[in-house]
Amino acid sequence: MGNSELRRLEREIEKTSKKLEAVQRGEWWPLNSRERRAIAGALVGGSYQVARGRSAGRADQRLETAGTAAQMRLTAELTALHGERQRLITEAARAKAKKKASGWF
């Protein structure tokens, strides 16, 4: 393990955390194209229903579902990055302990 690998993971964790916070605030920039299409479709469908004088209930539900899916995706990505970081740290500790136990300094 190198420090560069750990720094790269730290940067990825930081970026993903910022994306997750932005999605929770309702921003669109961290969304992928599939999520953007789903949200845009829900917005258009809801505005069409409201313009026709009907309730936008299903469109609201679709909008909420798309936002939740984006949050779940980013949370899973963040969990995977944390797991990888922990694996690298554990590997480094094992290597260090093995080196220390192997004999002379």
C-alpha positions as protocol buffer text, in pm:
chain_id: "A"
residue {
  index: 1
  type: MET
  ca { x: 0 y: 0 z: 0 }
}
residue {
  index: 2
  type: GLY
  ca { x: 119 y: 348 z: -74 }
}
residue {
  index: 3
  type: ASN
  ca { x: 21 y: 676 z: 74 }
}
residue {
  index: 4
  type: SER
  ca { x: -79 y: 788 z: -274 }
}
residue {
  index: 5
  type: GLU
  ca { x: -340 y: 512 z: -292 }
}
residue {
  index: 6
  type: LEU
  ca { x: -481 y: 615 z: 44 }
}
residue {
  index: 7
  type: ARG
  ca { x: -485 y: 982 z: -56 }
}
residue {
  index: 8
  type: ARG
  ca { x: -668 y: 893 z: -377 }
}
residue {
  index: 9
  type: LEU
  ca { x: -932 y: 708 z: -178 }
}
residue {
  index: 10
  type: GLU
  ca { x: -964 y: 998 z: 67 }
}
residue {
  index: 11
  type: ARG
  ca { x: -1025 y: 1236 z: -225 }
}
residue {
  index: 12
  type: GLU
  ca { x: -1288 y: 1002 z: -371 }
}
residue {
  index: 13
  type: ILE
  ca { x: -1460 y: 973 z: -31 }
}
residue {
  index: 14
  type: GLU
  ca { x: -1464 y: 1351 z: 3 }
}
residue {
  index: 15
  type: LYS
  ca { x: -1607 y: 1396 z: -349 }
}
residue {
  index: 16
  type: THR
  ca { x: -1876 y: 1136 z: -294 }
}
residue {
  index: 17
  type: SER
  ca { x: -1971 y: 1291 z: 42 }
}
residue {
  index: 18
  type: LYS
  ca { x: -2012 y: 1629 z: -125 }
}
residue {
  index: 19
  type: LYS
  ca { x: -2226 y: 1472 z: -398 }
}
residue {
  index: 20
  type: LEU
  ca { x: -2448 y: 1304 z: -139 }
}
residue {
  index: 21
  type: GLU
  ca { x: -2495 y: 1631 z: 50 }
}
residue {
  index: 22
  type: ALA
  ca { x: -2583 y: 1808 z: -276 }
}
residue {
  index: 23
  type: VAL
  ca { x: -2843 y: 1545 z: -367 }
}
residue {
  index: 24
  type: GLN
  ca { x: -2996 y: 1578 z: -20 }
}
residue {
  index: 25
  type: ARG
  ca { x: -3024 y: 1954 z: -81 }
}
residue {
  index: 26
  type: GLY
  ca { x: -3202 y: 1884 z: -410 }
}
residue {
  index: 27
  type: GLU
  ca { x: -2923 y: 1983 z: -648 }
}
residue {
  index: 28
  type: TRP
  ca { x: -2897 y: 1814 z: -987 }
}
residue {
  index: 29
  type: TRP
  ca { x: -2525 y: 1830 z: -1070 }
}
residue {
  index: 30
  type: PRO
  ca { x: -2428 y: 1502 z: -899 }
}
residue {
  index: 31
  type: LEU
  ca { x: -2702 y: 1300 z: -1071 }
}
residue {
  index: 32
  type: ASN
  ca { x: -2625 y: 1064 z: -1355 }
}
residue {
  index: 33
  type: SER
  ca { x: -2818 y: 1086 z: -1682 }
}
residue {
  index: 34
  type: ARG
  ca { x: -3071 y: 818 z: -1588 }
}
residue {
  index: 35
  type: GLU
  ca { x: -3160 y: 997 z: -1264 }
}
residue {
  index: 36
  type: ARG
  ca { x: -3181 y: 1334 z: -1440 }
}
residue {
  index: 37
  type: ARG
  ca { x: -3418 y: 1189 z: -1700 }
}
residue {
  index: 38
  type: ALA
  ca { x: -3637 y: 1036 z: -1429 }
}
residue {
  index: 39
  type: ILE
  ca { x: -3657 y: 1364 z: -1236 }
}
residue {
  index: 40
  type: ALA
  ca { x: -3718 y: 1571 z: -1547 }
}
residue {
  index: 41
  type: GLY
  ca { x: -3991 y: 1331 z: -1658 }
}
residue {
  index: 42
  type: ALA
  ca { x: -4159 y: 1349 z: -1319 }
}
residue {
  index: 43
  type: LEU
  ca { x: -4143 y: 1729 z: -1323 }
}
residue {
  index: 44
  type: VAL
  ca { x: -4286 y: 1753 z: -1673 }
}
residue {
  index: 45
  type: GLY
  ca { x: -4557 y: 1497 z: -1598 }
}
residue {
  index: 46
  type: GLY
  ca { x: -4652 y: 1674 z: -1276 }
}
residue {
  index: 47
  type: SER
  ca { x: -4666 y: 2016 z: -1435 }
}
residue {
  index: 48
  type: TYR
  ca { x: -4882 y: 1875 z: -1716 }
}
residue {
  index: 49
  type: GLN
  ca { x: -5123 y: 1724 z: -1465 }
}
residue {
  index: 50
  type: VAL
  ca { x: -5142 y: 2049 z: -1268 }
}
residue {
  index: 51
  type: ALA
  ca { x: -5198 y: 2250 z: -1588 }
}
residue {
  index: 52
  type: ARG
  ca { x: -5491 y: 2021 z: -1665 }
}
residue {
  index: 53
  type: GLY
  ca { x: -5635 y: 2085 z: -1321 }
}
residue {
  index: 54
  type: ARG
  ca { x: -5554 y: 1744 z: -1176 }
}
residue {
  index: 55
  type: SER
  ca { x: -5343 y: 1633 z: -884 }
}
residue {
  index: 56
  type: ALA
  ca { x: -4971 y: 1573 z: -935 }
}
residue {
  index: 57
  type: GLY
  ca { x: -4960 y: 1298 z: -671 }
}
residue {
  index: 58
  type: ARG
  ca { x: -4802 y: 1024 z: -882 }
}
residue {
  index: 59
  type: ALA
  ca { x: -4549 y: 1265 z: -1028 }
}
residue {
  index: 60
  type: ASP
  ca { x: -4450 y: 1374 z: -678 }
}
residue {
  index: 61
  type: GLN
  ca { x: -4404 y: 1011 z: -584 }
}
residue {
  index: 62
  type: ARG
  ca { x: -4186 y: 949 z: -893 }
}
residue {
  index: 63
  type: LEU
  ca { x: -3980 y: 1257 z: -810 }
}
residue {
  index: 64
  type: GLU
  ca { x: -3927 y: 1137 z: -454 }
}
residue {
  index: 65
  type: THR
  ca { x: -3837 y: 787 z: -574 }
}
residue {
  index: 66
  type: ALA
  ca { x: -3576 y: 919 z: -816 }
}
residue {
  index: 67
  type: GLY
  ca { x: -3417 y: 1135 z: -547 }
}
residue {
  index: 68
  type: THR
  ca { x: -3410 y: 845 z: -303 }
}
residue {
  index: 69
  type: ALA
  ca { x: -3250 y: 618 z: -564 }
}
residue {
  index: 70
  type: ALA
  ca { x: -2973 y: 873 z: -621 }
}
residue {
  index: 71
  type: GLN
  ca { x: -2911 y: 896 z: -246 }
}
residue {
  index: 72
  type: MET
  ca { x: -2898 y: 518 z: -216 }
}
residue {
  index: 73
  type: ARG
  ca { x: -2651 y: 494 z: -505 }
}
residue {
  index: 74
  type: LEU
  ca { x: -2419 y: 752 z: -352 }
}
residue {
  index: 75
  type: THR
  ca { x: -2447 y: 598 z: -5 }
}
residue {
  index: 76
  type: ALA
  ca { x: -2353 y: 256 z: -145 }
}
residue {
  index: 77
  type: GLU
  ca { x: -2060 y: 411 z: -330 }
}
residue {
  index: 78
  type: LEU
  ca { x: -1945 y: 582 z: -11 }
}
residue {
  index: 79
  type: THR
  ca { x: -1973 y: 258 z: 186 }
}
residue {
  index: 80
  type: ALA
  ca { x: -1765 y: 74 z: -74 }
}
residue {
  index: 81
  type: LEU
  ca { x: -1497 y: 345 z: -65 }
}
residue {
  index: 82
  type: HIS
  ca { x: -1480 y: 330 z: 316 }
}
residue {
  index: 83
  type: GLY
  ca { x: -1447 y: -49 z: 299 }
}
residue {
  index: 84
  type: GLU
  ca { x: -1164 y: -23 z: 48 }
}
residue {
  index: 85
  type: ARG
  ca { x: -988 y: 236 z: 263 }
}
residue {
  index: 86
  type: GLN
  ca { x: -1016 y: 11 z: 567 }
}
residue {
  index: 87
  type: ARG
  ca { x: -878 y: -283 z: 367 }
}
residue {
  index: 88
  type: LEU
  ca { x: -575 y: -79 z: 261 }
}
residue {
  index: 89
  type: ILE
  ca { x: -508 y: 34 z: 618 }
}
residue {
  index: 90
  type: THR
  ca { x: -536 y: -323 z: 747 }
}
residue {
  index: 91
  type: GLU
  ca { x: -298 y: -450 z: 479 }
}
residue {
  index: 92
  type: ALA
  ca { x: -42 y: -185 z: 568 }
}
residue {
  index: 93
  type: ALA
  ca { x: -67 y: -268 z: 938 }
}
residue {
  index: 94
  type: ARG
  ca { x: -19 y: -638 z: 869 }
}
residue {
  index: 95
  type: ALA
  ca { x: 283 y: -570 z: 649 }
}
residue {
  index: 96
  type: LYS
  ca { x: 435 y: -345 z: 914 }
}
residue {
  index: 97
  type: ALA
  ca { x: 377 y: -600 z: 1190 }
}
residue {
  index: 98
  type: LYS
  ca { x: 526 y: -878 z: 977 }
}
residue {
  index: 99
  type: LYS
  ca { x: 831 y: -667 z: 900 }
}
residue {
  index: 100
  type: LYS
  ca { x: 882 y: -585 z: 1269 }
}
residue {
  index: 101
  type: ALA
  ca { x: 842 y: -946 z: 1378 }
}
residue {
  index: 102
  type: SER
  ca { x: 1072 y: -1086 z: 1112 }
}
residue {
  index: 103
  type: GLY
  ca { x: 1395 y: -1018 z: 1291 }
}
residue {
  index: 104
  type: TRP
  ca { x: 1642 y: -742 z: 1337 }
}
residue {
  index: 105
  type: PHE
  ca { x: 1548 y: -382 z: 1290 }
}
